């Protein structure tokens, strides 16, 4: 099984569900950096839960309201 130890990890949809589990696992496996990306503001509180004192967990709250919906042609 592969590990993310020492690697930089980007987790999309990190505020809940599978994304949250992947984020926790990345921290548990000692990833070098974990970036949490979500449109849900709960991602901010998740950073507080996951931070282990080494300041390697960061977050970004995406705003995709200006992106038009996909329309197949």
ChimeraX attribute file (.defattr): number of C-alpha atoms within 10 A of each C-alpha:
attribute: neighborCount
match mode: 1-to-1
recipient: residues
	/A:1	2
	/A:2	4
	/A:3	11
	/A:4	16
	/A:5	15
	/A:6	12
	/A:7	14
	/A:8	14
	/A:9	19
	/A:10	18
	/A:11	19
	/A:12	18
	/A:13	18
	/A:14	26
	/A:15	25
	/A:16	15
	/A:17	9
	/A:18	13
	/A:19	18
	/A:20	19
	/A:21	13
	/A:22	19
	/A:23	27
	/A:24	18
	/A:25	15
	/A:26	26
	/A:27	20
	/A:28	13
	/A:29	14
	/A:30	16
	/A:31	19
	/A:32	16
	/A:33	20
	/A:34	24
	/A:35	18
	/A:36	25
	/A:37	20
	/A:38	20
	/A:39	16
	/A:40	15
	/A:41	12
	/A:42	13
	/A:43	22
	/A:44	18
	/A:45	11
	/A:46	20
	/A:47	22
	/A:48	12
	/A:49	11
	/A:50	20
	/A:51	15
	/A:52	12
	/A:53	8
	/A:54	8
	/A:55	11
	/A:56	17
	/A:57	23
	/A:58	18
	/A:59	19
	/A:60	15
	/A:61	15
	/A:62	12
	/A:63	10
	/A:64	8
	/A:65	8
	/A:66	6
	/A:67	7
	/A:68	7
	/A:69	7
	/A:70	6
	/A:71	5
	/A:72	4
	/A:73	3
